[in-house]
């Protein structure tokens, strides 16, 4: 537990909504709470009054915790509802479009939210968010660009505040890749946005040799 707490205290927990990154510690904490309660209860053997007081304190603690959950529920529910709608409109739709229009033996790269897109596309994926790739985290920006082109990915999904390109003030890694002369072999084929998150888009770039097939497949398939 101490090692886990020390690790978290020295981490920059981005997107730690509702303290979700502390969930791995919850089972350990619950085990210790149960142990302490059991030890304390046994220590009160023979003392009915103390047991009643302890029981009342436990009930009060549970009541307070229930109140905290009740207060936090509306905000968390609203966020979960917003996030679900955003995923369906952007990431899930992008993943389904890729599955329907890109050959299954091609590589997909995602910059930088690799989750729903790879899952629904069912393609081999390179995560340039560096969460699911053991190599990227050790590479400098220039090396990451070469790493990207070494896979010759058939399709790339990039998050952007622009509907048609990656701007210089956005994610540096994505911008460097799109400015590389080798990226001229790719073209923007599709864009996915959500009315629940205006001004943010998922841009789908397809390797040009796949584009005719992708457009043909798109005209002959319907995405659910």
C-alpha positions as CSV (number, residue, x, y, z in Angstrom):
1,X,0.0,0.0,0.0
2,X,2.8,2.4,1.0
3,X,4.6,1.8,-2.3
4,X,1.4,2.3,-4.3
5,X,0.7,5.6,-2.4
6,X,4.2,6.9,-2.9
7,X,4.0,6.0,-6.6
8,X,0.8,7.9,-7.1
9,X,2.0,10.9,-5.1
10,X,4.9,11.3,-7.5
11,X,2.8,10.9,-10.6
12,X,1.1,13.5,-12.8
13,X,-2.4,12.0,-12.9
14,X,-4.0,13.4,-16.1
15,X,-7.7,12.8,-16.5
16,X,-8.0,11.4,-13.0
17,X,-11.8,11.8,-13.1
18,X,-13.6,10.8,-9.9
19,X,-10.2,9.7,-8.6
20,X,-10.5,6.6,-10.9
21,X,-6.7,6.0,-10.9
22,X,-6.9,5.2,-7.2
23,X,-9.2,2.2,-7.9
24,X,-6.3,-0.3,-7.8
25,X,-5.7,0.6,-4.2
26,X,-9.4,0.2,-3.2
27,X,-9.3,-3.6,-2.6
28,X,-6.1,-3.3,-0.5
29,X,-7.6,-0.5,1.6
30,X,-10.9,-2.5,2.1
31,X,-8.9,-5.5,3.3
32,X,-7.1,-3.4,5.9
33,X,-10.4,-1.7,7.0
34,X,-12.0,-5.1,7.4
35,X,-9.0,-6.4,9.4
36,X,-9.0,-3.3,11.7
37,X,-12.8,-3.6,12.2
38,X,-12.5,-7.3,13.0
39,X,-9.6,-6.7,15.4
40,X,-11.4,-3.8,17.1
41,X,-14.7,-5.7,17.4
42,X,-12.9,-8.6,19.0
43,X,-11.2,-6.2,21.5
44,X,-14.7,-5.2,22.6
45,X,-15.7,-8.7,23.6
46,X,-17.8,-8.6,26.8
47,X,-18.5,-4.9,26.6
48,X,-22.1,-4.5,25.2
49,X,-22.0,-0.7,25.7
50,X,-18.8,-0.3,23.8
51,X,-20.1,-2.5,21.0
52,X,-23.2,-0.3,20.7
53,X,-21.1,2.8,20.5
54,X,-18.8,1.2,17.9
55,X,-21.8,0.1,15.9
56,X,-23.3,3.6,16.0
57,X,-20.0,5.1,14.8
58,X,-19.8,2.6,11.9
59,X,-23.4,3.4,11.0
60,X,-22.6,7.2,11.1
61,X,-19.5,6.7,8.9
62,X,-21.6,4.7,6.4
63,X,-24.3,7.4,6.4
64,X,-21.7,10.1,5.8
65,X,-20.1,8.1,2.9
66,X,-23.5,7.5,1.4
67,X,-24.1,11.3,1.5
68,X,-20.8,11.9,-0.3
69,X,-21.8,9.5,-3.0
70,X,-25.3,11.0,-3.3
71,X,-23.8,14.5,-3.7
72,X,-21.2,13.4,-6.2
73,X,-23.6,11.3,-8.3
74,X,-25.3,14.1,-10.5
75,X,-21.9,15.5,-11.6
76,X,-20.5,12.1,-12.3
77,X,-23.6,10.9,-14.1
78,X,-23.6,14.1,-16.3
79,X,-20.0,13.6,-17.2
80,X,-20.4,9.9,-18.0
81,X,-23.4,10.7,-20.2
82,X,-21.5,13.4,-22.0
83,X,-18.4,11.2,-22.4
84,X,-20.5,8.3,-23.8
85,X,-22.2,10.5,-26.4
86,X,-18.8,12.0,-27.4
87,X,-17.3,8.5,-27.8
88,X,-20.1,7.3,-30.0
89,X,-19.9,10.3,-32.3
90,X,-16.2,10.5,-32.6
91,X,-14.1,7.5,-31.6
92,X,-16.6,4.7,-32.0
93,X,-17.8,6.1,-35.3
94,X,-14.2,6.5,-36.5
95,X,-13.3,2.9,-35.5
96,X,-16.4,1.5,-37.3
97,X,-15.7,3.5,-40.5
98,X,-12.1,2.2,-40.5
99,X,-13.2,-1.4,-40.1
100,X,-15.7,-1.0,-43.0
101,X,-13.3,0.8,-45.3
102,X,-9.7,-0.2,-44.6
103,X,-8.2,-3.7,-45.3
104,X,-7.9,-5.8,-42.2
105,X,-4.1,-6.4,-42.7
106,X,-3.2,-2.7,-42.5
107,X,-1.7,-0.8,-39.5
108,X,-3.5,1.9,-37.7
109,X,-1.8,4.7,-35.7
110,X,-3.8,6.8,-33.2
111,X,-2.7,10.2,-31.9
112,X,-3.3,10.3,-29.1
113,X,-6.5,8.6,-27.6
114,X,-6.1,4.9,-28.4
115,X,-9.1,3.1,-27.0
116,X,-12.4,2.9,-28.8
117,X,-10.8,3.5,-32.2
118,X,-8.5,0.5,-32.2
119,X,-11.1,-1.7,-30.5
120,X,-13.8,-1.0,-33.1
121,X,-11.5,-0.9,-36.1
122,X,-10.0,-4.3,-35.1
123,X,-6.7,-3.3,-36.8
124,X,-3.2,-3.7,-35.5
125,X,-2.5,-0.4,-33.8
126,X,0.5,1.8,-32.8
127,X,-0.5,4.0,-29.9
128,X,1.3,7.4,-30.2
129,X,-0.1,8.4,-26.8
130,X,2.7,6.1,-25.6
131,X,0.5,4.2,-23.2
132,X,0.4,0.9,-25.1
133,X,3.7,0.8,-26.9
134,X,6.9,-0.1,-25.2
135,X,9.1,1.5,-27.8
136,X,7.6,5.0,-28.3
137,X,8.2,6.2,-24.7
138,X,12.0,5.8,-25.2
139,X,12.1,7.8,-28.5
140,X,12.7,11.5,-29.0
141,X,10.3,13.5,-31.2
142,X,12.4,13.1,-34.4
143,X,12.8,9.3,-33.8
144,X,9.0,9.0,-33.3
145,X,8.4,10.5,-36.7
146,X,10.7,7.8,-38.3
147,X,9.0,5.2,-36.1
148,X,5.7,6.2,-37.5
149,X,6.7,5.9,-41.2
150,X,8.6,2.6,-40.5
151,X,5.2,0.9,-40.2
152,X,3.8,2.5,-43.3
153,X,0.3,2.7,-41.7
154,X,-2.7,2.4,-43.9
155,X,-4.7,4.7,-41.7
156,X,-4.0,7.4,-39.1
157,X,-6.4,9.0,-36.6
158,X,-5.4,12.3,-35.1
159,X,-7.2,14.5,-32.6
160,X,-7.4,18.2,-33.7
161,X,-9.1,21.5,-32.9
162,X,-9.2,22.0,-36.7
163,X,-11.6,20.2,-39.0
164,X,-9.2,19.8,-41.9
165,X,-5.6,19.8,-40.6
166,X,-3.2,19.6,-37.7
167,X,-2.0,23.1,-36.6
168,X,1.4,23.9,-35.3
169,X,0.1,25.0,-31.9
170,X,-1.6,21.6,-31.3
171,X,0.1,18.3,-30.5
172,X,3.7,18.7,-31.5
173,X,4.2,15.0,-32.5
174,X,1.2,15.0,-34.8
175,X,2.2,18.3,-36.4
176,X,5.7,17.0,-37.1
177,X,4.4,13.9,-38.8
178,X,2.0,15.8,-41.0
179,X,4.8,18.2,-42.0
180,X,7.1,15.4,-43.0
181,X,7.4,15.1,-46.8
182,X,6.6,11.4,-46.5
183,X,3.1,12.3,-45.2
184,X,2.3,13.5,-48.7
185,X,1.4,9.9,-49.3
186,X,-1.7,10.4,-47.1
187,X,-4.9,12.4,-47.5
188,X,-7.7,13.4,-45.1
189,X,-10.5,10.9,-45.9
190,X,-12.9,11.4,-43.0
191,X,-13.6,13.7,-40.1
192,X,-15.7,12.9,-37.0
193,X,-17.0,15.4,-34.5
194,X,-19.5,15.5,-31.7
195,X,-22.1,18.3,-31.0
196,X,-21.3,17.6,-27.3
197,X,-17.7,18.6,-27.8
198,X,-17.7,21.5,-30.3
199,X,-14.3,22.6,-31.7
200,X,-12.7,19.2,-31.4
201,X,-12.4,16.6,-34.1
202,X,-11.0,13.2,-35.0
203,X,-9.3,13.4,-38.4
204,X,-8.8,10.1,-40.4
205,X,-5.9,10.2,-42.8
206,X,-5.7,7.3,-45.3
207,X,-2.7,6.2,-47.3
208,X,-3.4,7.3,-50.9
209,X,-3.0,3.9,-52.5
210,X,-5.9,2.6,-50.3
211,X,-8.2,5.6,-50.9
212,X,-9.9,4.3,-54.1
213,X,-10.7,1.0,-52.3
214,X,-11.8,2.8,-49.2
215,X,-14.2,5.1,-51.1
216,X,-15.5,2.2,-53.1
217,X,-16.1,0.2,-49.9
218,X,-17.7,3.2,-48.3
219,X,-20.2,3.5,-51.1
220,X,-21.2,-0.2,-50.8
221,X,-21.4,-0.5,-47.0
222,X,-23.4,1.0,-44.3
223,X,-22.0,1.7,-40.8
224,X,-24.4,0.9,-38.0
